[in-house]
Amino acid sequence: MRKLHWYEALPAQRVSWLDLLRHAVEVLVIRYDGPVARVERRRRHCLERLVWELEQRHVGEVVFETRGPARDRDDRSMLRALRDRGIGRAVRYEHAHASDETLLALADLACGAHSAGLDHGRPSATVVVP
């Protein structure tokens, strides 16, 4: 594998990777569970809640995995709009390739484990966005 990906992993690898998550300070999963909506709309709802949650936890920096110039621009636009509303003013962010920022793999592992129902007993919080 070029990078850690939950869906590409063998079961034994997943168990080993989940052990990595046990050593994380905190894992925060933001999950959309609202009405049927397009992917980007669901992402915007989740980004809003994520930024708010990070601000409440006094997190000052966040790294998003790049999704390409156009989608990264959409994210920046959303984050600017949130700041204009007073949300996330203290949070700095950047986009990076997963191959350049290996800790991005932890987000993939956390989401994969959550989707598979394997995140029990981990230091985590799940927030459902309606």
N, C-alpha and C positions, 0 to 999 in steps of 0.2 A: 504494500500500500504506500502511496505517496504521502498520505497523512492518515491519522487515526479517523476512522469513520465507523460508527456503530453498525450500520447496516452491512458493511463489508467484513465485519469481524467474525471470527469463529467463536463458539460459545466459551471456550477456555480463555480467549483473549478478553471477552466481555467481562468475565469474572475478575480477571486481573485488573482491568481498567476501572471497574467499579471500586476496587480497593483503593485506587488513586483518589477517587472522589471522597472516600472516607477521611482523607487527610486535608480536604478542602476546608477552609474556614466556614463557608456557608455556600450552599447552592440555592439559587433562586430560579424557579421555573415559572414563567408567565405563560398561561395557556388560554387561548381564546375559546369560549364556549357560548358565544352569542348566536344571533341569527345567521343564516347562511349569507356569506358575503365573499366578495372576491379576495384573493390572497393578499393583495396590497392593502386593502381596507383592514383586514384582520391584523396584518403586520403593524399598521399605524396604531390600532387600538392597543396592541401589545407593547409597542415602543413607548407609548404615552405612559402606560402603567409601569413599565420597566424603569423609565427615567424617574418617575415619581418615587418608586421603591428605592432606587439607588440613592436618590437625594435624601430620603428619610434615614438611610443607613450611613450617610455622610461619605459616600463613595464619590471621589473627585474625578476619576478617569474611567472610561470604558472604551474597549476596542471591539468594533463590529467586524465580522468577516465580510470582506468586500464581495459584492454581487455584480460588479462591473460599474463602469462610469455612470450610466443612466440611473440605475437603482441606487447607487451610493448618493447621487444627487437628490433623488427622492427622499432618502433618509435625512440628508442634511436639511432639506426644505422642511421636513416634518419637525426636526429638532429645533430649527429656528422658530417655527410657529409655536412650539411648546414654550420656548424661552419668552416669546412675546406675550404668552399667557401667564408667565411667571413660574413655569415648571422647568426644572433642570438648569437653571441659570448657573449653578455651581458645578455642573457636571461637564467636563471636557471629554470629547470623543474623537475617535479616528477610525478609519477603515484600514484593514490590513489583510494580506493574503494569509491563509492558514499555514502555508509553508514558511512564512516569515515570522509568524507569531504562534508558536506551538501551543500556548495555553488556550487558544481558541478551540482546540480539540476537546477540552473539558466541557465546553458548552454542548458540543455534539454528543458527548458521552452522557451528560446529565439529561438531555432531552430524549436520547435513545432509551436510557434506563427508565425514565418516567413513562414514556410511551409503552414500554414493555412491562410496566408494573413492577420493576425491580429496584425502585429507589427507596423502599422501606428501610428504616433504620439508618438512613444517611442524614447528615446534617443539612437539611434542606427545608425550603418553604415553597409551597405551590400557591400561586395566585391565579384565580380563574377570572378572566376578563369577560364580563357579560356583553 
